[in-house]
Amino acid sequence: MVKIRLARVGRHKKPFYRIVVADSCSPRNGKQIEIVGTYDPFLKKTAVERTRVLKWLGEGAIATQTVKMLLKKARIDETEDVKKDETGEGEALTGDGNHERVD
């Protein structure tokens, strides 16, 4: 089963998380399929590649409770359709609701 979950990176007592797509059997910081965003708990900032998250959710990946909360803050609905612009590049939505370009 594939899950969308957090993988911890950063220093001692200064956590920083990547939002990753990984097999549920792999360890927390182990092998991952794809990095789809980041979360900084000190700044309360979330950056998510919207199209990639929706693609994985559409393919049956299950988001953990924490990631669901972060996606909700980033205004990403699990039932949304994936929409790409003409160039085929996606968008990232930060936790404050602003769109950022992702290449």
Secondary structure, 3 states (H helix, E strand, C coil): CEEEEEEEEEECCEEEEEEEEEECCCCCCCCCCEEEEEEECCCCEEEEEHHHHHHHHHCCCEECHHHHHHHHHCCCCCCCCCCCCCCCCCEEEECCCCEEECC
